[in-house]
Amino acid sequence: MQKSKILQMHNVGIVVESLDNAITFFTEIGLKLEGRAMVEGEWAGRVTGLGNQTVEIAMMVTPDGNSRLELSQFLNPSTISDHRTAPVNSLGYLRVMFAVDNIDELVSRLIRLGAVLVGEIVQFENIYRLCYIRGAEGLLIGLAEQLSHKTATDILDKSQ
C-alpha cells in the first residue's frame, strides 16, 4: 500500500461570535469572501464530535487564491471556551500571519476600525517588518512586510 501524502493545506478555521464582523475585518485586510453557508445536522457532528450541530461558515480566500480562512459561528451547540485573550505563549494555535505590502498603512487603517496593536511594529534584520494585532473579536493576527528577497526560512535553514 502506498503511503498517503499531503497535497496542500486547504484552510485554517477560526470560531467567531459574529460572522459579519469577522468577514468585514478580514475583507479589510484583503481577503475575499468565497462563500457562505449553513452546515448542520447529525452528519456534521460526526466529523466534529459535537453531535447534532448548526454552524454558519464563511470561506475567505487570499488574493492569490492559494490560502483560505474558514470562519465559523456556532449556533448550536454554543461555544464553551474562549482562547482569544490568551497571551502569545499559550499552548495551542497562536495566530494567522498575513504577508502585506504596506504594514504601516494597513495597521493605521485597522486601528481606526478598532484593532489594537499588541506590541509594536518591529524589524527583523533587513528581511521583514512584523507586528501582531488584536482584530475583530480579539483575534490575534500577524502581519509581515517583506523587505528583501531573503526570507526567515533562509536564516532558519542556515542555523541547523
Secondary structure as a PSIPRED ss2 file (coil, helix, strand):
# PSIPRED VFORMAT (PSIPRED V4.0)

   1 M C   1.000  0.000  0.000
   2 Q C   1.000  0.000  0.000
   3 K C   1.000  0.000  0.000
   4 S C   1.000  0.000  0.000
   5 K C   1.000  0.000  0.000
   6 I C   1.000  0.000  0.000
   7 L C   1.000  0.000  0.000
   8 Q C   1.000  0.000  0.000
   9 M C   1.000  0.000  0.000
  10 H C   1.000  0.000  0.000
  11 N E   0.000  0.000  1.000
  12 V E   0.000  0.000  1.000
  13 G E   0.000  0.000  1.000
  14 I E   0.000  0.000  1.000
  15 V E   0.000  0.000  1.000
  16 V C   1.000  0.000  0.000
  17 E C   1.000  0.000  0.000
  18 S C   1.000  0.000  0.000
  19 L H   0.000  1.000  0.000
  20 D H   0.000  1.000  0.000
  21 N H   0.000  1.000  0.000
  22 A H   0.000  1.000  0.000
  23 I H   0.000  1.000  0.000
  24 T H   0.000  1.000  0.000
  25 F H   0.000  1.000  0.000
  26 F H   0.000  1.000  0.000
  27 T H   0.000  1.000  0.000
  28 E H   0.000  1.000  0.000
  29 I H   0.000  1.000  0.000
  30 G C   1.000  0.000  0.000
  31 L C   1.000  0.000  0.000
  32 K E   0.000  0.000  1.000
  33 L E   0.000  0.000  1.000
  34 E E   0.000  0.000  1.000
  35 G E   0.000  0.000  1.000
  36 R E   0.000  0.000  1.000
  37 A E   0.000  0.000  1.000
  38 M E   0.000  0.000  1.000
  39 V E   0.000  0.000  1.000
  40 E E   0.000  0.000  1.000
  41 G E   0.000  0.000  1.000
  42 E H   0.000  1.000  0.000
  43 W H   0.000  1.000  0.000
  44 A H   0.000  1.000  0.000
  45 G H   0.000  1.000  0.000
  46 R H   0.000  1.000  0.000
  47 V H   0.000  1.000  0.000
  48 T H   0.000  1.000  0.000
  49 G C   1.000  0.000  0.000
  50 L C   1.000  0.000  0.000
  51 G C   1.000  0.000  0.000
  52 N C   1.000  0.000  0.000
  53 Q E   0.000  0.000  1.000
  54 T E   0.000  0.000  1.000
  55 V E   0.000  0.000  1.000
  56 E E   0.000  0.000  1.000
  57 I E   0.000  0.000  1.000
  58 A E   0.000  0.000  1.000
  59 M E   0.000  0.000  1.000
  60 M E   0.000  0.000  1.000
  61 V E   0.000  0.000  1.000
  62 T C   1.000  0.000  0.000
  63 P C   1.000  0.000  0.000
  64 D C   1.000  0.000  0.000
  65 G C   1.000  0.000  0.000
  66 N C   1.000  0.000  0.000
  67 S C   1.000  0.000  0.000
  68 R E   0.000  0.000  1.000
  69 L E   0.000  0.000  1.000
  70 E E   0.000  0.000  1.000
  71 L E   0.000  0.000  1.000
  72 S E   0.000  0.000  1.000
  73 Q E   0.000  0.000  1.000
  74 F E   0.000  0.000  1.000
  75 L E   0.000  0.000  1.000
  76 N E   0.000  0.000  1.000
  77 P C   1.000  0.000  0.000
  78 S C   1.000  0.000  0.000
  79 T C   1.000  0.000  0.000
  80 I C   1.000  0.000  0.000
  81 S C   1.000  0.000  0.000
  82 D C   1.000  0.000  0.000
  83 H C   1.000  0.000  0.000
  84 R C   1.000  0.000  0.000
  85 T C   1.000  0.000  0.000
  86 A C   1.000  0.000  0.000
  87 P C   1.000  0.000  0.000
  88 V C   1.000  0.000  0.000
  89 N C   1.000  0.000  0.000
  90 S C   1.000  0.000  0.000
  91 L C   1.000  0.000  0.000
  92 G C   1.000  0.000  0.000
  93 Y C   1.000  0.000  0.000
  94 L C   1.000  0.000  0.000
  95 R C   1.000  0.000  0.000
  96 V E   0.000  0.000  1.000
  97 M E   0.000  0.000  1.000
  98 F E   0.000  0.000  1.000
  99 A E   0.000  0.000  1.000
 100 V E   0.000  0.000  1.000
 101 D C   1.000  0.000  0.000
 102 N C   1.000  0.000  0.000
 103 I H   0.000  1.000  0.000
 104 D H   0.000  1.000  0.000
 105 E H   0.000  1.000  0.000
 106 L H   0.000  1.000  0.000
 107 V H   0.000  1.000  0.000
 108 S H   0.000  1.000  0.000
 109 R H   0.000  1.000  0.000
 110 L H   0.000  1.000  0.000
 111 I H   0.000  1.000  0.000
 112 R H   0.000  1.000  0.000
 113 L C   1.000  0.000  0.000
 114 G C   1.000  0.000  0.000
 115 A C   1.000  0.000  0.000
 116 V E   0.000  0.000  1.000
 117 L E   0.000  0.000  1.000
 118 V C   1.000  0.000  0.000
 119 G C   1.000  0.000  0.000
 120 E C   1.000  0.000  0.000
 121 I C   1.000  0.000  0.000
 122 V E   0.000  0.000  1.000
 123 Q E   0.000  0.000  1.000
 124 F E   0.000  0.000  1.000
 125 E C   1.000  0.000  0.000
 126 N C   1.000  0.000  0.000
 127 I C   1.000  0.000  0.000
 128 Y E   0.000  0.000  1.000
 129 R E   0.000  0.000  1.000
 130 L E   0.000  0.000  1.000
 131 C E   0.000  0.000  1.000
 132 Y E   0.000  0.000  1.000
 133 I E   0.000  0.000  1.000
 134 R E   0.000  0.000  1.000
 135 G C   1.000  0.000  0.000
 136 A H   0.000  1.000  0.000
 137 E H   0.000  1.000  0.000
 138 G H   0.000  1.000  0.000
 139 L C   1.000  0.000  0.000
 140 L E   0.000  0.000  1.000
 141 I E   0.000  0.000  1.000
 142 G E   0.000  0.000  1.000
 143 L E   0.000  0.000  1.000
 144 A E   0.000  0.000  1.000
 145 E E   0.000  0.000  1.000
 146 Q E   0.000  0.000  1.000
 147 L C   1.000  0.000  0.000
 148 S C   1.000  0.000  0.000
 149 H C   1.000  0.000  0.000
 150 K C   1.000  0.000  0.000
 151 T C   1.000  0.000  0.000
 152 A H   0.000  1.000  0.000
 153 T H   0.000  1.000  0.000
 154 D H   0.000  1.000  0.000
 155 I H   0.000  1.000  0.000
 156 L H   0.000  1.000  0.000
 157 D H   0.000  1.000  0.000
 158 K H   0.000  1.000  0.000
 159 S H   0.000  1.000  0.000
 160 Q C   1.000  0.000  0.000
